[in-house]
Amino acid sequence: MTDKDATDRLAEVQRRLREMRKDKRGEVRWTVSSHTAELAIGAIEKMSRPKPPPKSGKSRRRKRAKRLL
């Protein structure tokens, strides 16, 4: 297999891919159900909210120590 053959095959594959993409371009379904949209919006909102600081266990330890007294 020479470089010319490889180049010709690559060009043919690229041409065929372009044809397939052009044929499929109008067939993409762009609708989203309301449920899916609500899930996506909820996920975006959840990402934008700041996370609360982690709670320490100190208050739980103090309460436990007081119960044991």
MMTF fields as JSON, N, C-alpha, C and O atoms, coordinates in Angstrom:
{
  "mmtfVersion": "1.0.0",
  "mmtfProducer": "UNKNOWN",
  "numBonds": 275,
  "numAtoms": 276,
  "numGroups": 69,
  "numChains": 1,
  "numModels": 1,
  "chainsPerModel": [1],
  "groupsPerChain": [69],
  "chainIdList": ["A"],
  "bondAtomList": [4, 2, 8, 6, 12, 10, 16, 14, 20, 18, 24, 22, 28, 26, 32, 30, 36, 34, 40, 38, 44, 42, 48, 46, 52, 50, 56, 54, 60, 58, 64, 62, 68, 66, 72, 70, 76, 74, 80, 78, 84, 82, 88, 86, 92, 90, 96, 94, 100, 98, 104, 102, 108, 106, 112, 110, 116, 114, 120, 118, 124, 122, 128, 126, 132, 130, 136, 134, 140, 138, 144, 142, 148, 146, 152, 150, 156, 154, 160, 158, 164, 162, 168, 166, 172, 170, 176, 174, 180, 178, 184, 182, 188, 186, 192, 190, 196, 194, 200, 198, 204, 202, 208, 206, 212, 210, 216, 214, 220, 218, 224, 222, 228, 226, 232, 230, 236, 234, 240, 238, 244, 242, 248, 246, 252, 250, 256, 254, 260, 258, 264, 262, 268, 266, 272, 270],
  "bondOrderList": [1, 1, 1, 1, 1, 1, 1, 1, 1, 1, 1, 1, 1, 1, 1, 1, 1, 1, 1, 1, 1, 1, 1, 1, 1, 1, 1, 1, 1, 1, 1, 1, 1, 1, 1, 1, 1, 1, 1, 1, 1, 1, 1, 1, 1, 1, 1, 1, 1, 1, 1, 1, 1, 1, 1, 1, 1, 1, 1, 1, 1, 1, 1, 1, 1, 1, 1, 1],
  "groupList": [{"groupName": "MET", "atomNameList": ["N", "CA", "C", "O"], "elementList": ["N", "C", "C", "O"], "formalChargeList": [0, 0, 0, 0], "bondAtomList": [1, 0, 2, 1, 3, 2], "bondOrderList": [1, 1, 2], "singleLetterCode": "M", "chemCompType": "L-PEPTIDE LINKING"}, {"groupName": "THR", "atomNameList": ["N", "CA", "C", "O"], "elementList": ["N", "C", "C", "O"], "formalChargeList": [0, 0, 0, 0], "bondAtomList": [1, 0, 2, 1, 3, 2], "bondOrderList": [1, 1, 2], "singleLetterCode": "T", "chemCompType": "L-PEPTIDE LINKING"}, {"groupName": "ASP", "atomNameList": ["N", "CA", "C", "O"], "elementList": ["N", "C", "C", "O"], "formalChargeList": [0, 0, 0, 0], "bondAtomList": [1, 0, 2, 1, 3, 2], "bondOrderList": [1, 1, 2], "singleLetterCode": "D", "chemCompType": "L-PEPTIDE LINKING"}, {"groupName": "LYS", "atomNameList": ["N", "CA", "C", "O"], "elementList": ["N", "C", "C", "O"], "formalChargeList": [0, 0, 0, 0], "bondAtomList": [1, 0, 2, 1, 3, 2], "bondOrderList": [1, 1, 2], "singleLetterCode": "K", "chemCompType": "L-PEPTIDE LINKING"}, {"groupName": "ALA", "atomNameList": ["N", "CA", "C", "O"], "elementList": ["N", "C", "C", "O"], "formalChargeList": [0, 0, 0, 0], "bondAtomList": [1, 0, 2, 1, 3, 2], "bondOrderList": [1, 1, 2], "singleLetterCode": "A", "chemCompType": "L-PEPTIDE LINKING"}, {"groupName": "ARG", "atomNameList": ["N", "CA", "C", "O"], "elementList": ["N", "C", "C", "O"], "formalChargeList": [0, 0, 0, 0], "bondAtomList": [1, 0, 2, 1, 3, 2], "bondOrderList": [1, 1, 2], "singleLetterCode": "R", "chemCompType": "L-PEPTIDE LINKING"}, {"groupName": "LEU", "atomNameList": ["N", "CA", "C", "O"], "elementList": ["N", "C", "C", "O"], "formalChargeList": [0, 0, 0, 0], "bondAtomList": [1, 0, 2, 1, 3, 2], "bondOrderList": [1, 1, 2], "singleLetterCode": "L", "chemCompType": "L-PEPTIDE LINKING"}, {"groupName": "GLU", "atomNameList": ["N", "CA", "C", "O"], "elementList": ["N", "C", "C", "O"], "formalChargeList": [0, 0, 0, 0], "bondAtomList": [1, 0, 2, 1, 3, 2], "bondOrderList": [1, 1, 2], "singleLetterCode": "E", "chemCompType": "L-PEPTIDE LINKING"}, {"groupName": "VAL", "atomNameList": ["N", "CA", "C", "O"], "elementList": ["N", "C", "C", "O"], "formalChargeList": [0, 0, 0, 0], "bondAtomList": [1, 0, 2, 1, 3, 2], "bondOrderList": [1, 1, 2], "singleLetterCode": "V", "chemCompType": "L-PEPTIDE LINKING"}, {"groupName": "GLN", "atomNameList": ["N", "CA", "C", "O"], "elementList": ["N", "C", "C", "O"], "formalChargeList": [0, 0, 0, 0], "bondAtomList": [1, 0, 2, 1, 3, 2], "bondOrderList": [1, 1, 2], "singleLetterCode": "Q", "chemCompType": "L-PEPTIDE LINKING"}, {"groupName": "GLY", "atomNameList": ["N", "CA", "C", "O"], "elementList": ["N", "C", "C", "O"], "formalChargeList": [0, 0, 0, 0], "bondAtomList": [1, 0, 2, 1, 3, 2], "bondOrderList": [1, 1, 2], "singleLetterCode": "G", "chemCompType": "PEPTIDE LINKING"}, {"groupName": "TRP", "atomNameList": ["N", "CA", "C", "O"], "elementList": ["N", "C", "C", "O"], "formalChargeList": [0, 0, 0, 0], "bondAtomList": [1, 0, 2, 1, 3, 2], "bondOrderList": [1, 1, 2], "singleLetterCode": "W", "chemCompType": "L-PEPTIDE LINKING"}, {"groupName": "SER", "atomNameList": ["N", "CA", "C", "O"], "elementList": ["N", "C", "C", "O"], "formalChargeList": [0, 0, 0, 0], "bondAtomList": [1, 0, 2, 1, 3, 2], "bondOrderList": [1, 1, 2], "singleLetterCode": "S", "chemCompType": "L-PEPTIDE LINKING"}, {"groupName": "HIS", "atomNameList": ["N", "CA", "C", "O"], "elementList": ["N", "C", "C", "O"], "formalChargeList": [0, 0, 0, 0], "bondAtomList": [1, 0, 2, 1, 3, 2], "bondOrderList": [1, 1, 2], "singleLetterCode": "H", "chemCompType": "L-PEPTIDE LINKING"}, {"groupName": "ILE", "atomNameList": ["N", "CA", "C", "O"], "elementList": ["N", "C", "C", "O"], "formalChargeList": [0, 0, 0, 0], "bondAtomList": [1, 0, 2, 1, 3, 2], "bondOrderList": [1, 1, 2], "singleLetterCode": "I", "chemCompType": "L-PEPTIDE LINKING"}, {"groupName": "PRO", "atomNameList": ["N", "CA", "C", "O"], "elementList": ["N", "C", "C", "O"], "formalChargeList": [0, 0, 0, 0], "bondAtomList": [1, 0, 2, 1, 3, 2], "bondOrderList": [1, 1, 2], "singleLetterCode": "P", "chemCompType": "L-PEPTIDE LINKING"}],
  "groupTypeList": [0, 1, 2, 3, 2, 4, 1, 2, 5, 6, 4, 7, 8, 9, 5, 5, 6, 5, 7, 0, 5, 3, 2, 3, 5, 10, 7, 8, 5, 11, 1, 8, 12, 12, 13, 1, 4, 7, 6, 4, 14, 10, 4, 14, 7, 3, 0, 12, 5, 15, 3, 15, 15, 15, 3, 12, 10, 3, 12, 5, 5, 5, 3, 5, 4, 3, 5, 6, 6],
  "groupIdList": [1, 2, 3, 4, 5, 6, 7, 8, 9, 10, 11, 12, 13, 14, 15, 16, 17, 18, 19, 20, 21, 22, 23, 24, 25, 26, 27, 28, 29, 30, 31, 32, 33, 34, 35, 36, 37, 38, 39, 40, 41, 42, 43, 44, 45, 46, 47, 48, 49, 50, 51, 52, 53, 54, 55, 56, 57, 58, 59, 60, 61, 62, 63, 64, 65, 66, 67, 68, 69],
  "secStructList": [7, 7, 2, 2, 2, 2, 2, 2, 2, 2, 2, 2, 2, 2, 2, 2, 2, 2, 2, 2, 2, 2, 2, 2, 4, 4, 4, 7, 7, 7, 7, 7, 7, 2, 2, 2, 2, 2, 2, 2, 2, 2, 2, 2, 2, 2, 2, 2, 1, 7, 7, 7, 7, 7, 7, 7, 1, 2, 2, 2, 2, 2, 2, 2, 2, 2, 2, 2, 7],
  "xCoordList": [0.852, 0.0, 0.894, 1.745, 0.705, 1.542, 0.839, -0.332, 1.596, 1.018, -0.115, -1.082, 0.003, -1.039, -2.337, -3.409, -2.251, -3.451, -4.094, -5.314, -3.265, -3.781, -4.448, -5.503, -3.842, -4.401, -5.729, -6.684, -5.783, -7.025, -8.132, -9.278, -7.792, -8.792, -9.287, -10.479, -8.361, -8.74, -9.665, -10.654, -9.346, -10.192, -11.582, -12.583, -11.648, -12.938, -13.755, -14.962, -13.105, -13.797, -14.309, -15.44, -13.484, -13.914, -15.093, -16.03, -15.045, -16.149, -17.43, -18.501, -17.319, -18.492, -19.06, -20.277, -18.186, -18.644, -19.398, -20.435, -18.875, -19.57, -20.967, -21.929, -21.074, -22.381, -23.34, -24.5, -22.85, -23.707, -24.161, -25.326, -23.271, -23.646, -24.671, -25.606, -24.487, -25.423, -26.794, -27.811, -26.834, -28.108, -28.821, -30.045, -28.082, -28.668, -29.002, -29.697, -28.52, -28.648, -30.093, -30.346, -31.033, -32.422, -33.166, -34.296, -32.568, -33.265, -33.064, -33.631, -32.292, -32.035, -33.289, -33.899, -33.668, -34.863, -34.453, -33.67, -34.97, -34.551, -35.576, -35.439, -36.592, -37.601, -37.18, -36.508, -37.586, -37.297, -38.604, -39.388, -38.842, -40.073, -39.986, -38.897, -41.127, -41.144, -40.46, -39.808, -40.607, -39.968, -38.444, -37.763, -37.92, -36.473, -35.978, -34.917, -36.735, -36.341, -36.315, -35.405, -37.316, -37.343, -36.147, -35.556, -35.799, -34.634, -33.349, -32.494, -33.226, -32.028, -31.945, -30.874, -33.054, -33.066, -32.734, -31.979, -33.291, -32.985, -31.511, -30.923, -30.914, -29.486, -28.636, -27.646, -29.018, -28.266, -28.396, -27.415, -29.617, -29.817, -29.038, -28.47, -29.018, -28.302, -26.807, -26.146, -26.278, -24.852, -24.534, -23.438, -25.481, -25.205, -25.329, -24.779, -26.052, -26.187, -24.897, -24.278, -24.485, -23.291, -23.6, -24.697, -22.634, -22.824, -22.672, -21.801, -23.505, -23.357, -22.048, -21.585, -21.466, -20.216, -20.463, -21.539, -19.491, -19.697, -19.864, -19.175, -20.781, -21.04, -20.051, -19.746, -19.572, -18.647, -19.441, -20.612, -18.815, -19.468, -19.305, -19.683, -18.734, -18.45, -19.73, -19.751, -20.799, -22.029, -22.607, -23.117, -22.53, -23.023, -22.198, -22.744, -20.889, -20.03, -20.343, -20.366, -20.587, -20.896, -22.208, -22.309, -23.225, -24.52, -24.38, -24.985, -23.598, -23.407, -22.698, -23.047, -21.701, -20.969, -21.895, -21.807, -22.784, -23.708, -24.685, -25.043, -25.123, -26.056, -25.397, -26.048, -24.106, -23.414, -23.124, -22.836, -23.193, -22.893, -23.986, -23.866],
  "yCoordList": [-1.176, 0.0, 1.233, 1.39, 2.074, 3.272, 4.448, 4.379, 5.528, 6.738, 7.284, 7.836, 7.131, 7.629, 6.87, 7.474, 5.542, 4.741, 5.142, 5.277, 5.33, 5.718, 7.082, 7.291, 8.004, 9.349, 9.297, 9.98, 8.478, 8.343, 7.732, 8.179, 6.727, 6.105, 7.087, 7.149, 7.845, 8.832, 9.884, 10.273, 10.341, 11.335, 10.764, 11.463, 9.49, 8.86, 8.725, 8.966, 8.344, 8.217, 9.576, 9.687, 10.606, 11.951, 12.426, 13.032, 12.146, 12.536, 11.814, 12.42, 10.529, 9.744, 10.224, 10.272, 10.577, 11.116, 12.422, 12.646, 13.28, 14.551, 14.294, 14.957, 13.328, 12.988, 12.492, 12.902, 11.61, 11.055, 12.149, 12.177, 13.034, 14.122, 15.041, 15.501, 15.306, 16.177, 15.522, 16.196, 14.208, 13.495, 13.477, 13.596, 13.331, 13.211, 14.562, 14.614, 15.64, 16.955, 17.314, 17.863, 17.023, 17.39, 16.424, 16.709, 15.286, 14.259, 14.342, 13.533, 15.272, 15.373, 15.884, 16.86, 15.214, 15.612, 16.616, 16.29, 17.815, 18.881, 19.175, 20.173, 18.35, 18.61, 17.968, 16.937, 18.595, 18.094, 18.067, 19.014, 16.994, 16.924, 17.895, 18.305, 18.247, 19.204, 18.599, 19.311, 17.292, 16.638, 16.728, 17.042, 16.448, 16.52, 17.947, 18.165, 18.912, 20.314, 20.707, 21.408, 20.256, 20.569, 19.954, 20.582, 18.725, 18.087, 18.858, 19.046, 19.295, 20.037, 21.371, 21.752, 22.075, 23.364, 23.159, 23.94, 22.114, 21.822, 21.529, 21.959, 20.793, 20.475, 21.732, 21.889, 22.627, 23.877, 24.746, 25.325, 24.835, 25.641, 25.064, 25.805, 23.75, 23.111, 23.4, 23.578, 23.448, 23.738, 25.19, 25.486, 26.102, 27.526, 27.931, 28.956, 27.129, 27.456, 27.139, 26.102, 28.039, 27.721, 26.606, 26.539, 25.748, 24.656, 25.184, 26.015, 24.714, 25.152, 24.599, 23.534, 25.325, 24.836, 23.53, 23.331, 22.656, 21.387, 21.602, 22.427, 20.855, 20.998, 20.133, 19.006, 20.676, 19.893, 19.018, 19.282, 18.008, 17.102, 17.539, 16.818, 18.738, 19.185, 19.295, 18.868, 19.863, 20.03, 18.663, 18.485, 17.7, 16.354, 15.724, 15.065, 15.921, 15.358, 15.966, 15.261, 17.275, 17.936, 17.419, 17.146, 17.283, 16.782, 15.362, 15.016, 14.556, 13.177, 13.138, 12.337, 14.006, 14.045, 14.484, 13.965, 15.441, 15.908, 14.8, 14.665, 14.0, 12.907, 11.862, 11.251, 11.661, 10.623, 11.052, 10.205, 12.364, 12.831, 12.532, 12.868],
  "zCoordList": [0.0, 0.0, 0.0, 0.875, -0.948, -1.054, -0.401, -0.028, -0.275, 0.319, -0.534, -0.009, -1.847, -2.748, -2.509, -2.47, -2.349, -2.085, -0.761, -0.668, 0.257, 1.572, 1.502, 2.101, 0.777, 0.631, -0.111, 0.26, -1.168, -1.931, -1.069, -1.117, -0.296, 0.577, 1.637, 1.935, 2.194, 3.214, 2.618, 3.24, 1.42, 0.75, 0.487, 0.646, 0.083, -0.172, 1.115, 1.113, 2.2, 3.482, 3.944, 4.418, 3.807, 4.208, 3.365, 3.885, 2.049, 1.175, 1.582, 1.633, 1.87, 2.271, 3.61, 3.788, 4.543, 5.827, 5.636, 6.26, 4.772, 4.5, 3.933, 4.319, 3.015, 2.441, 3.514, 3.56, 4.375, 5.429, 6.385, 6.782, 6.752, 7.657, 7.014, 7.669, 5.72, 5.007, 4.941, 5.108, 4.698, 4.631, 5.976, 6.025, 7.059, 8.398, 9.029, 10.044, 8.448, 9.078, 9.417, 10.489, 8.547, 8.793, 9.694, 10.09, 10.033, 10.786, 12.291, 13.025, 12.76, 14.192, 14.888, 14.451, 15.976, 16.718, 17.787, 18.679, 17.702, 18.607, 19.684, 20.392, 19.836, 20.859, 22.179, 22.204, 23.257, 24.594, 25.363, 25.295, 26.088, 26.864, 28.041, 28.443, 28.576, 29.694, 30.918, 31.681, 31.106, 32.248, 32.145, 33.121, 30.946, 30.736, 30.927, 31.513, 30.438, 30.592, 32.067, 32.51, 32.825, 34.255, 34.984, 35.863, 34.614, 35.224, 34.901, 35.766, 33.66, 33.258, 33.992, 34.466, 34.088, 34.794, 36.264, 36.843, 36.876, 38.277, 38.494, 39.487, 37.558, 37.68, 37.554, 38.269, 36.648, 36.474, 37.715, 38.18, 38.251, 39.46, 40.638, 41.441, 40.732, 41.83, 41.744, 42.767, 40.531, 40.355, 40.696, 41.171, 40.459, 40.672, 42.144, 42.549, 42.953, 44.374, 45.114, 44.874, 46.024, 46.808, 47.802, 48.356, 48.017, 48.96, 50.377, 50.635, 51.301, 52.681, 53.254, 52.847, 54.191, 54.77, 55.517, 56.082, 55.522, 56.214, 57.712, 58.313, 58.303, 59.731, 60.503, 60.114, 61.579, 62.396, 63.356, 63.628, 63.85, 64.784, 66.231, 67.155, 66.419, 67.785, 68.617, 69.771, 68.044, 68.83, 69.198, 70.304, 68.28, 68.593, 69.703, 70.587, 69.662, 70.704, 72.061, 73.07, 72.09, 73.358, 73.925, 75.121, 73.055, 73.515, 74.053, 75.068, 73.387, 73.832, 75.182, 76.05, 75.356, 76.616, 77.747, 78.859, 77.466, 78.511, 78.89, 80.06, 77.902, 78.205, 79.09, 79.938, 78.886, 79.637, 81.064, 81.909, 81.358, 82.72, 83.703, 84.881]
}
